[in-house]
Amino acid sequence: MSLNFSYRDVLNKQLLDKLETLIIEKGVANRLVLEILETERVTDYQKIIDFIIRFKKLGCKVALDD
């Protein structure tokens, strides 16, 4: 399964915390691809890096939309 995330979504702590909880509870990390949508609005690349690290640690795959 693949889920798309905008830069705005990546900045939404409440959304990411809930997503992490659900991934752990449902045990779906190995079947999940989190896709970051391409945008020119990114102002803080560290937030993108943190998102990638956080969810890869859970076992998710991360992709970049082109």
VMD Tcl script that builds the backbone (N, CA, C; Angstrom):
set m [mol new atoms 198]
animate dup $m
set s [atomselect $m all]
$s set {name element resname resid chain x y z} {
  {N N MET 1 A 0.840 -1.154 0.000}
  {CA C MET 1 A 0.000 0.000 0.000}
  {C C MET 1 A 0.897 1.232 0.000}
  {N N SER 2 A 0.455 2.265 -0.685}
  {CA C SER 2 A 1.225 3.494 -0.768}
  {C C SER 2 A 0.376 4.671 -0.292}
  {N N LEU 3 A 0.985 5.538 0.504}
  {CA C LEU 3 A 0.321 6.755 0.969}
  {C C LEU 3 A 1.146 7.954 0.541}
  {N N ASN 4 A 0.486 8.973 0.006}
  {CA C ASN 4 A 1.173 10.182 -0.418}
  {C C ASN 4 A 1.160 11.230 0.691}
  {N N PHE 5 A 2.282 11.932 0.834}
  {CA C PHE 5 A 2.414 12.975 1.838}
  {C C PHE 5 A 2.951 14.247 1.203}
  {N N SER 6 A 2.252 15.335 1.443}
  {CA C SER 6 A 2.737 16.634 0.999}
  {C C SER 6 A 3.733 17.145 2.047}
  {N N TYR 7 A 4.436 18.193 1.700}
  {CA C TYR 7 A 5.349 18.817 2.671}
  {C C TYR 7 A 4.566 19.273 3.897}
  {N N ARG 8 A 3.384 19.779 3.674}
  {CA C ARG 8 A 2.528 20.210 4.787}
  {C C ARG 8 A 2.203 19.040 5.717}
  {N N ASP 9 A 1.936 17.869 5.144}
  {CA C ASP 9 A 1.680 16.670 5.952}
  {C C ASP 9 A 2.904 16.296 6.786}
  {N N VAL 10 A 4.081 16.395 6.176}
  {CA C VAL 10 A 5.326 16.041 6.864}
  {C C VAL 10 A 5.541 16.944 8.082}
  {N N LEU 11 A 5.024 18.156 8.035}
  {CA C LEU 11 A 5.164 19.099 9.151}
  {C C LEU 11 A 4.106 18.906 10.231}
  {N N ASN 12 A 3.106 18.076 9.964}
  {CA C ASN 12 A 1.985 17.893 10.878}
  {C C ASN 12 A 2.307 16.809 11.912}
  {N N LYS 13 A 2.797 17.236 13.073}
  {CA C LYS 13 A 3.222 16.305 14.128}
  {C C LYS 13 A 2.086 15.383 14.576}
  {N N GLN 14 A 0.902 15.937 14.725}
  {CA C GLN 14 A -0.244 15.145 15.180}
  {C C GLN 14 A -0.560 14.021 14.182}
  {N N LEU 15 A -0.532 14.327 12.905}
  {CA C LEU 15 A -0.767 13.329 11.863}
  {C C LEU 15 A 0.300 12.241 11.903}
  {N N LEU 16 A 1.561 12.640 11.998}
  {CA C LEU 16 A 2.650 11.657 11.985}
  {C C LEU 16 A 2.637 10.781 13.234}
  {N N ASP 17 A 2.306 11.357 14.386}
  {CA C ASP 17 A 2.215 10.566 15.614}
  {C C ASP 17 A 1.107 9.522 15.490}
  {N N LYS 18 A -0.041 9.920 14.952}
  {CA C LYS 18 A -1.164 8.988 14.773}
  {C C LYS 18 A -0.804 7.895 13.767}
  {N N LEU 19 A -0.159 8.293 12.674}
  {CA C LEU 19 A 0.266 7.318 11.673}
  {C C LEU 19 A 1.223 6.296 12.279}
  {N N GLU 20 A 2.199 6.769 13.034}
  {CA C GLU 20 A 3.159 5.865 13.666}
  {C C GLU 20 A 2.450 4.884 14.595}
  {N N THR 21 A 1.522 5.380 15.381}
  {CA C THR 21 A 0.766 4.517 16.294}
  {C C THR 21 A 0.007 3.437 15.523}
  {N N LEU 22 A -0.659 3.827 14.455}
  {CA C LEU 22 A -1.428 2.863 13.660}
  {C C LEU 22 A -0.529 1.837 12.975}
  {N N ILE 23 A 0.606 2.289 12.464}
  {CA C ILE 23 A 1.540 1.361 11.814}
  {C C ILE 23 A 1.993 0.292 12.796}
  {N N ILE 24 A 2.318 0.718 14.002}
  {CA C ILE 24 A 2.778 -0.227 15.029}
  {C C ILE 24 A 1.640 -1.145 15.458}
  {N N GLU 25 A 0.472 -0.575 15.746}
  {CA C GLU 25 A -0.678 -1.374 16.201}
  {C C GLU 25 A -1.115 -2.409 15.166}
  {N N LYS 26 A -1.130 -2.015 13.909}
  {CA C LYS 26 A -1.629 -2.896 12.844}
  {C C LYS 26 A -0.548 -3.781 12.231}
  {N N GLY 27 A 0.720 -3.477 12.529}
  {CA C GLY 27 A 1.812 -4.295 12.012}
  {C C GLY 27 A 1.926 -4.282 10.495}
  {N N VAL 28 A 1.779 -3.103 9.895}
  {CA C VAL 28 A 1.764 -3.012 8.439}
  {C C VAL 28 A 3.006 -2.346 7.840}
  {N N ALA 29 A 3.997 -2.044 8.634}
  {CA C ALA 29 A 5.160 -1.286 8.160}
  {C C ALA 29 A 5.807 -1.926 6.940}
  {N N ASN 30 A 5.929 -3.236 6.944}
  {CA C ASN 30 A 6.615 -3.920 5.838}
  {C C ASN 30 A 5.798 -3.924 4.542}
  {N N ARG 31 A 4.544 -3.493 4.609}
  {CA C ARG 31 A 3.685 -3.444 3.410}
  {C C ARG 31 A 3.349 -2.014 2.999}
  {N N LEU 32 A 4.033 -1.050 3.618}
  {CA C LEU 32 A 3.661 0.343 3.429}
  {C C LEU 32 A 4.774 1.148 2.768}
  {N N VAL 33 A 4.394 1.907 1.740}
  {CA C VAL 33 A 5.312 2.850 1.088}
  {C C VAL 33 A 4.767 4.249 1.337}
  {N N LEU 34 A 5.580 5.092 1.938}
  {CA C LEU 34 A 5.197 6.479 2.181}
  {C C LEU 34 A 5.870 7.327 1.110}
  {N N GLU 35 A 5.059 7.971 0.297}
  {CA C GLU 35 A 5.577 8.718 -0.842}
  {C C GLU 35 A 5.471 10.216 -0.561}
  {N N ILE 36 A 6.601 10.895 -0.646}
  {CA C ILE 36 A 6.652 12.340 -0.424}
  {C C ILE 36 A 6.470 13.020 -1.774}
  {N N LEU 37 A 5.465 13.887 -1.849}
  {CA C LEU 37 A 5.161 14.579 -3.095}
  {C C LEU 37 A 6.172 15.689 -3.354}
  {N N GLU 38 A 6.555 15.803 -4.601}
  {CA C GLU 38 A 7.518 16.821 -5.000}
  {C C GLU 38 A 6.883 18.209 -4.903}
  {N N THR 39 A 7.638 19.160 -4.387}
  {CA C THR 39 A 7.163 20.536 -4.286}
  {C C THR 39 A 8.349 21.481 -4.183}
  {N N GLU 40 A 8.119 22.702 -4.574}
  {CA C GLU 40 A 9.153 23.725 -4.432}
  {C C GLU 40 A 8.993 24.484 -3.122}
  {N N ARG 41 A 7.995 24.138 -2.344}
  {CA C ARG 41 A 7.680 24.849 -1.101}
  {C C ARG 41 A 8.492 24.399 0.098}
  {N N VAL 42 A 9.341 23.420 -0.065}
  {CA C VAL 42 A 10.133 22.915 1.061}
  {C C VAL 42 A 11.079 24.008 1.538}
  {N N THR 43 A 10.975 24.322 2.820}
  {CA C THR 43 A 11.852 25.337 3.403}
  {C C THR 43 A 12.801 24.736 4.427}
  {N N ASP 44 A 12.473 23.533 4.907}
  {CA C ASP 44 A 13.301 22.887 5.930}
  {C C ASP 44 A 13.506 21.420 5.548}
  {N N TYR 45 A 14.610 21.163 4.868}
  {CA C TYR 45 A 14.884 19.788 4.409}
  {C C TYR 45 A 15.156 18.835 5.572}
  {N N GLN 46 A 15.528 19.364 6.718}
  {CA C GLN 46 A 15.751 18.498 7.876}
  {C C GLN 46 A 14.452 17.806 8.291}
  {N N LYS 47 A 13.320 18.470 8.124}
  {CA C LYS 47 A 12.012 17.866 8.443}
  {C C LYS 47 A 11.745 16.669 7.529}
  {N N ILE 48 A 12.118 16.786 6.272}
  {CA C ILE 48 A 11.960 15.676 5.324}
  {C C ILE 48 A 12.866 14.522 5.737}
  {N N ILE 49 A 14.099 14.832 6.078}
  {CA C ILE 49 A 15.056 13.805 6.509}
  {C C ILE 49 A 14.552 13.107 7.772}
  {N N ASP 50 A 14.050 13.887 8.731}
  {CA C ASP 50 A 13.525 13.313 9.975}
  {C C ASP 50 A 12.343 12.376 9.697}
  {N N PHE 51 A 11.468 12.777 8.776}
  {CA C PHE 51 A 10.325 11.951 8.383}
  {C C PHE 51 A 10.804 10.618 7.820}
  {N N ILE 52 A 11.766 10.686 6.915}
  {CA C ILE 52 A 12.298 9.477 6.288}
  {C C ILE 52 A 12.915 8.549 7.331}
  {N N ILE 53 A 13.757 9.084 8.188}
  {CA C ILE 53 A 14.414 8.275 9.225}
  {C C ILE 53 A 13.387 7.652 10.161}
  {N N ARG 54 A 12.434 8.459 10.600}
  {CA C ARG 54 A 11.416 7.986 11.553}
  {C C ARG 54 A 10.665 6.769 11.026}
  {N N PHE 55 A 10.215 6.834 9.769}
  {CA C PHE 55 A 9.381 5.758 9.262}
  {C C PHE 55 A 10.180 4.590 8.683}
  {N N LYS 56 A 11.378 4.849 8.254}
  {CA C LYS 56 A 12.235 3.736 7.821}
  {C C LYS 56 A 12.627 2.884 9.033}
  {N N LYS 57 A 12.813 3.513 10.201}
  {CA C LYS 57 A 13.114 2.758 11.429}
  {C C LYS 57 A 11.984 1.794 11.772}
  {N N LEU 58 A 10.773 2.149 11.403}
  {CA C LEU 58 A 9.625 1.276 11.662}
  {C C LEU 58 A 9.545 0.132 10.649}
  {N N GLY 59 A 10.244 0.281 9.520}
  {CA C GLY 59 A 10.225 -0.746 8.491}
  {C C GLY 59 A 9.472 -0.347 7.238}
  {N N CYS 60 A 9.021 0.899 7.163}
  {CA C CYS 60 A 8.327 1.388 5.972}
  {C C CYS 60 A 9.335 1.700 4.879}
  {N N LYS 61 A 8.859 1.667 3.669}
  {CA C LYS 61 A 9.644 2.159 2.543}
  {C C LYS 61 A 9.226 3.604 2.306}
  {N N VAL 62 A 10.171 4.401 1.836}
  {CA C VAL 62 A 9.881 5.802 1.546}
  {C C VAL 62 A 10.278 6.078 0.096}
  {N N ALA 63 A 9.401 6.764 -0.615}
  {CA C ALA 63 A 9.656 7.100 -2.021}
  {C C ALA 63 A 9.438 8.592 -2.220}
  {N N LEU 64 A 10.060 9.119 -3.262}
  {CA C LEU 64 A 9.867 10.510 -3.647}
  {C C LEU 64 A 9.109 10.549 -4.962}
  {N N ASP 65 A 8.039 11.301 -4.988}
  {CA C ASP 65 A 7.248 11.448 -6.206}
  {C C ASP 65 A 7.958 12.413 -7.130}
  {N N ASP 66 A 8.004 12.082 -8.400}
  {CA C ASP 66 A 8.592 13.009 -9.372}
  {C C ASP 66 A 7.536 13.471 -10.264}
}
mol reanalyze $m
mol bondsrecalc $m
mol representation Tube
mol addrep $m
